[in-house]
């Protein structure tokens, strides 16, 4: 049996987490799990709201069972198990580590094996989907719904979504940072103007506009600096704001209304930019992105004992939580999954109209949505890949790009950042030869970080958050002639957020 602890710094500072190992090992030894085929992974999951139980079992499927039908006989057909333990919750007062581990290990008993199906304690669950890669999970439908129906969510909670972020605001809203970006632009434009190579129209694109505070700060600083600079760049400026949420975009437009025709708003999908802003190809001097990439769908890949696996997930609501939801909203437990499916398909307003007896108004439907989201958990399993070239990261990019990162770290599990790569690939062609992408977000900057910490998924209010695989973005950009660098956010160097800069290689 192998025990992998990925929370060394947190573990050293928590006596309660250290004490959890005794009950953990005792529960393992007291179970009927085959310890020769069981590995233990201990993370410190910093997100208080996330998709994992305190302890959970992940089956490792053999290659011969990948295509097995769901109705196949339930017999032991797994290569082994991974017991995943959240040390943070184990360290909480009153935590019963032995009970949590014992319950999870029921899913690793021979009778519960099946084809990675999870029986045992997992039998008392309301399943919301079949086994899928992480990027195809319904958690991303919940995420999309949150931005589409944000006005209804905020009305019910009584607070704006930025209040749910750590600290209650984004790190990226800072006038000094805006001033530095603008002065860098002026240097480039001055040089081009002196060579009579500066275009008449100067384009800046912001993705993920939030409440418009960043755009207002940037544009207000721009007008003041341009007045002092004396080049009249503001007259030629076109500032485009793009966001997935029409509600967010409307609020941002109000914040920058005093800049009139210099600002345009676009509702767009971050992973498919070419269809919305393709007209900017080769023209954009700055693409500014804040807190977007960590909110895009991602798969996870793992290397275990030298074999490469794709992580598959299956969302569920636990039995006790399902019973509570059924009682609160007066619905049969058996109907919860279909109601969630309908909610994700049509939204809370139409759900209320279609089932008025259960949801007499939109607010009641939103409360159901929030209850389901709070209770939502995910089971996980590892499915071996026949080859990285058989896996599509994006429609135009295979898993071969992951090979150098996976090969460098031994046994490791990391994000593929599929949605981010799709967005990034669509963004780079928008840049003018002297343009750049500046992005503030949650990035890993070394693939070795995945061996020592947990980087999502977690929950922010009604949305999903994952850290972005920075080394993968660097590798992708390098192969297309761009340099990507990472730096601490200048105005708050201690923050978890990092600043990515991408530009054409010199």
MARKOL-108604 format. One line per field, with one value per residue (C-alpha): y, z, x; residue number from 1. Coordinates in nm, 2 decimals. Last residue first. Layout:
<pts>
py = Y,...
pz = Z,...
px = X,...
n = NUM,...
</pts>
This chain:
<pts>
py = 3.84,3.59,3.73,3.82,3.65,3.79,3.59,3.76,3.54,3.53,3.35,3.69,3.77,4.00,4.23,4.53,4.34,4.03,3.78,3.70,3.45,3.44,3.33,3.37,3.32,3.15,2.89,2.60,2.83,2.91,2.55,2.49,2.80,2.72,2.37,2.52,2.74,2.46,2.67,2.65,2.53,2.72,2.62,2.87,2.91,3.06,2.98,2.61,2.40,2.20,2.24,2.30,2.07,2.07,1.90,1.68,1.93,2.19,1.99,2.12,2.46,2.79,2.68,2.96,3.13,3.44,3.78,3.78,4.02,3.92,4.13,4.33,4.44,4.20,4.29,4.02,3.85,3.53,3.47,3.48,3.18,2.94,3.09,3.03,2.66,2.62,2.76,2.53,2.23,2.31,1.96,1.97,1.75,1.43,1.30,0.98,1.06,1.43,1.49,1.24,1.40,1.75,1.62,1.41,1.67,1.80,1.44,1.48,1.60,1.95,2.06,1.97,2.05,1.83,1.53,1.19,0.92,1.07,1.03,0.65,0.36,0.58,0.41,0.51,0.64,0.68,0.97,1.03,1.39,1.59,1.82,1.92,2.30,2.29,2.10,2.35,2.65,2.52,2.45,2.80,2.93,2.75,2.90,3.25,3.19,3.15,2.88,2.60,2.27,2.34,2.58,2.30,2.44,2.81,2.77,2.57,2.85,3.10,2.87,2.78,2.57,2.29,2.30,2.32,2.03,1.81,1.91,1.82,1.49,1.41,1.51,1.30,0.98,1.18,1.25,1.63,1.85,2.11,2.09,1.72,1.62,1.85,1.69,1.34,1.42,1.56,1.24,1.02,1.20,1.41,1.29,1.38,1.12,1.18,1.04,1.10,1.00,0.76,0.73,0.43,0.47,0.36,0.61,0.90,1.12,1.35,1.59,1.74,2.11,2.34,2.72,2.92,2.94,3.10,3.39,3.57,3.87,3.90,4.20,4.16,4.45,4.57,4.41,4.43,4.10,3.94,4.19,4.08,3.74,3.89,3.68,3.37,3.36,3.38,3.02,2.92,3.25,3.24,3.59,3.87,4.18,4.53,4.84,5.13,5.44,5.54,5.68,5.69,5.82,5.49,5.30,5.17,5.13,4.91,4.69,4.62,4.53,4.30,4.12,4.06,3.95,3.68,3.53,3.85,4.07,4.44,4.62,4.94,5.13,5.41,5.66,5.97,5.84,5.83,6.21,6.23,6.49,6.26,6.46,6.42,6.06,5.99,6.13,5.96,5.63,5.64,5.68,5.40,5.16,5.23,5.21,4.89,4.73,4.84,4.71,4.47,4.17,4.23,3.88,3.94,4.29,4.38,4.69,4.82,5.13,5.25,5.47,5.21,5.31,5.24,5.60,5.52,5.78,5.65,5.29,5.41,5.62,5.34,5.10,5.35,5.45,5.08,5.04,5.36,5.21,4.88,5.05,5.28,4.99,4.82,5.14,5.18,4.83,4.60,4.27,4.13,4.07,4.15,4.01,3.90,3.56,3.58,3.55,3.93,3.94,3.76,4.05,4.00,3.95,3.58,3.55,3.86,3.75,3.41,3.57,3.82,3.55,3.34,3.30,3.32,3.06,2.85,2.82,2.69,2.45,2.32,2.30,2.09,1.87,1.70,1.72,1.89,1.62,1.33,1.14,0.86,0.89,1.19,1.31,1.01,1.03,0.84,0.56,0.29,0.48,0.32,-0.01,0.02,0.22,0.15,0.10,-0.20,-0.38,-0.34,-0.33,-0.70,-0.71,-0.42,-0.09,0.10,0.00,0.17,0.51,0.42,0.29,0.61,0.84,0.63,0.62,0.99,1.10,1.48,1.64,1.95,1.98,1.82,1.54,1.82,1.97,1.63,1.55,1.18,1.00,0.62,0.50,0.16,-0.13,-0.30,-0.32,-0.60,-0.75,-0.88,-0.69,-0.86,-0.61,-0.37,-0.07,-0.21,-0.27,-0.05,0.05,-0.30,-0.45,-0.14,-0.20,0.04,0.21,0.27,0.60,0.57,0.87,1.03,1.37,1.38,1.57,1.83,2.15,2.42,2.48,2.52,2.45,2.08,1.96,1.63,1.28,1.01,0.65,0.35,0.02,-0.29,-0.46,-0.34,-0.56,-0.40,-0.61,-0.33,-0.32,-0.24,0.06,0.18,0.15,0.34,0.63,0.63,0.68,0.92,1.17,1.29,1.47,1.66,1.76,1.87,2.11,2.32,2.04,1.91,2.24,2.25,1.88,1.87,1.62,1.31,0.99,0.67,0.35,0.00
pz = -3.06,-2.98,-3.03,-2.71,-2.40,-2.05,-1.76,-1.42,-1.12,-0.86,-0.53,-0.37,-0.20,-0.48,-0.45,-0.67,-0.91,-0.95,-0.93,-1.26,-1.54,-1.89,-2.23,-2.55,-2.88,-3.20,-3.23,-3.07,-2.78,-2.72,-2.66,-2.43,-2.23,-2.20,-2.08,-1.83,-1.69,-1.62,-1.50,-1.15,-1.15,-1.03,-1.07,-1.03,-0.81,-0.50,-0.58,-0.59,-0.62,-0.88,-0.80,-0.76,-0.47,-0.37,-0.37,-0.68,-0.90,-0.82,-1.02,-1.34,-1.27,-1.31,-1.18,-1.27,-1.10,-1.30,-1.42,-1.80,-2.02,-2.39,-2.61,-2.92,-3.13,-3.42,-3.37,-3.16,-3.26,-3.37,-3.00,-2.87,-3.05,-2.93,-2.58,-2.58,-2.68,-2.44,-2.16,-2.23,-2.24,-1.92,-1.91,-1.53,-1.36,-1.17,-1.11,-1.08,-1.25,-1.31,-1.63,-1.85,-1.79,-1.89,-2.19,-2.31,-2.27,-2.63,-2.75,-2.61,-2.94,-3.06,-3.33,-3.17,-2.83,-2.58,-2.81,-2.68,-2.92,-2.97,-2.59,-2.64,-2.54,-2.24,-1.91,-1.73,-1.37,-1.16,-0.98,-0.79,-0.78,-0.53,-0.56,-0.23,-0.26,-0.63,-0.56,-0.28,-0.50,-0.79,-0.56,-0.41,-0.77,-0.85,-0.54,-0.65,-0.99,-0.86,-0.77,-0.79,-0.71,-0.83,-1.10,-1.28,-1.63,-1.54,-1.25,-1.46,-1.72,-1.47,-1.32,-1.64,-1.94,-1.98,-1.65,-1.46,-1.67,-1.58,-1.21,-1.22,-1.38,-1.11,-0.83,-0.95,-0.76,-0.43,-0.47,-0.46,-0.17,-0.20,0.14,0.19,-0.14,-0.08,0.26,0.12,-0.15,0.11,0.31,0.00,-0.15,-0.46,-0.76,-1.04,-1.22,-1.31,-1.54,-1.49,-1.80,-1.72,-1.83,-1.70,-1.53,-1.19,-1.19,-1.44,-1.43,-1.66,-1.57,-1.79,-1.79,-1.85,-1.81,-1.49,-1.41,-1.75,-1.69,-1.38,-1.56,-1.93,-2.11,-2.48,-2.58,-2.92,-3.12,-3.50,-3.63,-3.62,-3.48,-3.73,-3.57,-3.27,-3.24,-3.45,-3.37,-2.99,-2.93,-2.59,-2.43,-2.56,-2.64,-2.55,-2.69,-2.55,-2.73,-2.58,-2.75,-2.85,-2.50,-2.24,-1.98,-2.01,-1.86,-1.54,-1.71,-1.98,-1.70,-1.56,-1.90,-1.95,-1.62,-1.71,-2.07,-1.92,-2.14,-2.15,-2.40,-2.36,-2.66,-2.62,-2.95,-2.92,-3.20,-3.01,-2.70,-2.88,-2.90,-2.88,-2.60,-2.33,-2.05,-2.21,-2.30,-1.93,-1.81,-2.08,-2.02,-1.65,-1.69,-1.95,-1.73,-1.41,-1.59,-1.77,-1.44,-1.25,-1.52,-1.28,-1.41,-1.75,-1.84,-2.17,-2.24,-2.59,-2.69,-3.05,-3.19,-3.51,-3.74,-3.75,-3.64,-3.91,-3.98,-3.84,-3.56,-3.51,-3.46,-3.19,-3.02,-3.03,-2.86,-2.59,-2.54,-2.49,-2.22,-2.05,-2.07,-1.91,-1.62,-1.56,-1.54,-1.28,-1.08,-1.11,-0.96,-1.02,-1.08,-0.73,-0.78,-0.49,-0.18,-0.01,-0.16,-0.43,-0.32,-0.30,-0.67,-0.74,-0.62,-0.30,-0.20,-0.24,-0.42,-0.64,-0.71,-0.84,-1.05,-1.21,-1.26,-1.49,-1.78,-1.56,-1.31,-1.59,-1.75,-1.42,-1.36,-1.71,-1.62,-1.32,-1.56,-1.65,-2.01,-1.90,-1.63,-1.87,-1.84,-1.64,-1.65,-1.51,-1.21,-0.98,-0.67,-0.41,-0.16,-0.35,-0.31,0.03,-0.14,-0.52,-0.72,-1.10,-1.18,-1.38,-1.08,-0.76,-0.49,-0.39,-0.39,-0.14,-0.27,-0.24,0.13,0.16,0.15,0.46,0.65,0.56,0.68,1.00,1.08,1.02,1.26,1.25,1.57,1.53,1.17,1.10,0.88,0.68,0.59,0.53,0.25,0.17,-0.16,-0.16,-0.49,-0.60,-0.81,-1.14,-1.16,-1.29,-0.98,-1.10,-1.17,-1.49,-1.79,-1.80,-1.82,-2.13,-2.13,-2.37,-2.12,-1.95,-2.12,-2.04,-1.67,-1.46,-1.16,-0.91,-0.72,-0.35,-0.15,0.19,0.31,0.03,-0.29,-0.51,-0.34,-0.10,0.17,-0.10,0.05,-0.02,0.16,-0.03,0.10,-0.17,-0.06,-0.29,-0.28,-0.49,-0.23,0.04,-0.10,0.08,0.35,0.60,0.94,0.81,0.61,0.91,1.13,0.87,0.87,1.24,1.29,1.00,1.13,1.41,1.15,1.04,1.40,1.45,1.16,1.05,0.91,0.72,0.55,0.41,0.32,0.15,-0.13,0.09,-0.11,0.09,-0.10,0.00
px = 1.11,0.84,0.49,0.32,0.17,0.17,0.02,-0.03,-0.08,-0.36,-0.27,-0.20,0.13,0.25,-0.05,0.01,0.23,0.02,0.30,0.46,0.41,0.55,0.43,0.63,0.46,0.57,0.30,0.48,0.57,0.21,0.11,0.41,0.34,-0.03,0.07,0.31,0.02,-0.23,-0.52,-0.66,-1.02,-1.33,-1.70,-1.98,-2.29,-2.11,-1.75,-1.71,-1.40,-1.23,-0.96,-0.59,-0.49,-0.12,0.22,0.24,0.04,0.30,0.55,0.39,0.53,0.34,0.00,-0.23,-0.52,-0.60,-0.49,-0.44,-0.24,-0.24,-0.01,0.01,0.31,0.23,-0.14,-0.31,-0.63,-0.45,-0.35,-0.71,-0.86,-0.59,-0.62,-1.00,-0.96,-0.67,-0.87,-1.16,-0.94,-0.75,-0.58,-0.56,-0.30,-0.25,0.10,0.30,0.63,0.67,0.86,0.67,0.33,0.46,0.65,0.35,0.07,0.10,0.03,-0.32,-0.45,-0.52,-0.77,-1.10,-0.95,-0.77,-0.86,-0.74,-0.63,-0.29,-0.23,-0.25,-0.48,-0.59,-0.67,-0.99,-0.96,-1.27,-1.44,-1.76,-1.88,-2.08,-2.38,-2.54,-2.48,-2.58,-2.90,-3.00,-2.91,-3.12,-3.41,-3.38,-3.38,-3.70,-3.86,-3.74,-3.89,-4.24,-4.49,-4.22,-4.38,-4.73,-4.60,-4.40,-4.35,-4.37,-4.13,-3.89,-3.92,-3.79,-3.53,-3.34,-3.45,-3.19,-3.02,-3.35,-3.49,-3.19,-3.23,-3.60,-3.52,-3.26,-3.49,-3.78,-3.69,-3.68,-4.05,-4.11,-4.24,-3.97,-3.82,-3.89,-3.73,-3.43,-3.38,-3.41,-3.16,-2.92,-2.94,-2.90,-2.61,-2.66,-2.46,-2.22,-2.02,-1.66,-1.40,-1.03,-0.82,-0.54,-0.18,0.01,0.36,0.25,-0.03,-0.02,-0.32,-0.52,-0.79,-1.05,-1.13,-1.43,-1.38,-1.40,-1.03,-0.98,-1.21,-1.09,-0.94,-0.85,-0.71,-0.64,-0.42,-0.30,-0.57,-0.55,-0.42,-0.76,-1.01,-1.28,-1.27,-1.45,-1.77,-1.70,-1.33,-1.40,-1.52,-1.40,-1.49,-1.85,-1.96,-2.20,-2.04,-2.02,-1.88,-1.69,-1.55,-1.90,-1.98,-1.71,-1.96,-2.14,-1.85,-2.02,-2.36,-2.20,-2.05,-2.40,-2.53,-2.24,-2.29,-2.66,-2.57,-2.34,-2.07,-1.87,-1.69,-1.60,-1.45,-1.26,-1.21,-0.95,-0.89,-1.00,-0.83,-0.50,-0.49,-0.10,-0.08,0.07,-0.10,-0.44,-0.36,-0.28,-0.61,-0.82,-0.64,-0.68,-1.06,-1.06,-0.87,-1.07,-1.40,-1.30,-1.18,-1.50,-1.73,-1.91,-1.72,-1.58,-1.46,-1.28,-1.14,-1.04,-0.84,-0.84,-0.67,-0.82,-0.60,-0.33,0.02,0.29,0.39,0.74,0.70,0.35,0.47,0.72,0.46,0.21,0.45,0.55,0.18,0.08,0.34,0.20,-0.15,-0.05,0.14,-0.16,-0.40,-0.18,-0.18,-0.55,-0.63,-0.92,-0.73,-0.75,-1.12,-1.36,-1.52,-1.19,-1.21,-1.49,-1.85,-1.89,-1.81,-2.15,-2.36,-2.56,-2.93,-2.92,-3.24,-3.19,-2.83,-2.95,-3.22,-2.98,-2.72,-2.94,-2.70,-2.39,-2.51,-2.66,-2.32,-2.17,-2.45,-2.40,-2.03,-2.11,-2.31,-1.98,-1.84,-1.51,-1.46,-1.47,-1.80,-1.96,-2.34,-2.53,-2.73,-2.71,-2.93,-2.72,-2.76,-2.57,-2.24,-2.20,-2.14,-2.17,-1.93,-1.96,-1.60,-1.71,-1.85,-1.65,-1.91,-1.91,-1.53,-1.51,-1.37,-1.70,-1.72,-1.39,-1.56,-1.77,-1.47,-1.27,-1.54,-1.59,-1.22,-1.18,-1.45,-1.43,-1.55,-1.33,-1.20,-0.86,-1.01,-1.18,-0.84,-0.69,-0.92,-0.87,-0.86,-0.85,-0.73,-0.83,-0.70,-0.69,-1.07,-1.29,-1.44,-1.78,-2.10,-2.22,-2.23,-2.53,-2.31,-2.14,-1.77,-1.57,-1.30,-1.30,-0.99,-0.78,-0.81,-1.02,-0.87,-1.15,-1.16,-1.27,-1.37,-1.29,-1.40,-1.65,-1.56,-1.73,-1.62,-1.72,-1.47,-1.21,-0.87,-0.87,-0.56,-0.49,-0.41,-0.38,-0.40,-0.31,-0.50,-0.41,-0.19,-0.44,-0.71,-1.01,-1.16,-1.14,-0.98,-0.63,-0.77,-0.96,-0.65,-0.44,-0.69,-0.74,-0.36,-0.32,-0.57,-0.33,-0.12,-0.43,-0.51,-0.15,-0.18,0.11,0.32,0.02,-0.04,0.32,0.32,-0.02,0.01,0.06,0.09,0.03,0.13,0.00
n = 506,505,504,503,502,501,500,499,498,497,496,495,494,493,492,491,490,489,488,487,486,485,484,483,482,481,480,479,478,477,476,475,474,473,472,471,470,469,468,467,466,465,464,463,462,461,460,459,458,457,456,455,454,453,452,451,450,449,448,447,446,445,444,443,442,441,440,439,438,437,436,435,434,433,432,431,430,429,428,427,426,425,424,423,422,421,420,419,418,417,416,415,414,413,412,411,410,409,408,407,406,405,404,403,402,401,400,399,398,397,396,395,394,393,392,391,390,389,388,387,386,385,384,383,382,381,380,379,378,377,376,375,374,373,372,371,370,369,368,367,366,365,364,363,362,361,360,359,358,357,356,355,354,353,352,351,350,349,348,347,346,345,344,343,342,341,340,339,338,337,336,335,334,333,332,331,330,329,328,327,326,325,324,323,322,321,320,319,318,317,316,315,314,313,312,311,310,309,308,307,306,305,304,303,302,301,300,299,298,297,296,295,294,293,292,291,290,289,288,287,286,285,284,283,282,281,280,279,278,277,276,275,274,273,272,271,270,269,268,267,266,265,264,263,262,261,260,259,258,257,256,255,254,253,252,251,250,249,248,247,246,245,244,243,242,241,240,239,238,237,236,235,234,233,232,231,230,229,228,227,226,225,224,223,222,221,220,219,218,217,216,215,214,213,212,211,210,209,208,207,206,205,204,203,202,201,200,199,198,197,196,195,194,193,192,191,190,189,188,187,186,185,184,183,182,181,180,179,178,177,176,175,174,173,172,171,170,169,168,167,166,165,164,163,162,161,160,159,158,157,156,155,154,153,152,151,150,149,148,147,146,145,144,143,142,141,140,139,138,137,136,135,134,133,132,131,130,129,128,127,126,125,124,123,122,121,120,119,118,117,116,115,114,113,112,111,110,109,108,107,106,105,104,103,102,101,100,99,98,97,96,95,94,93,92,91,90,89,88,87,86,85,84,83,82,81,80,79,78,77,76,75,74,73,72,71,70,69,68,67,66,65,64,63,62,61,60,59,58,57,56,55,54,53,52,51,50,49,48,47,46,45,44,43,42,41,40,39,38,37,36,35,34,33,32,31,30,29,28,27,26,25,24,23,22,21,20,19,18,17,16,15,14,13,12,11,10,9,8,7,6,5,4,3,2,1
</pts>
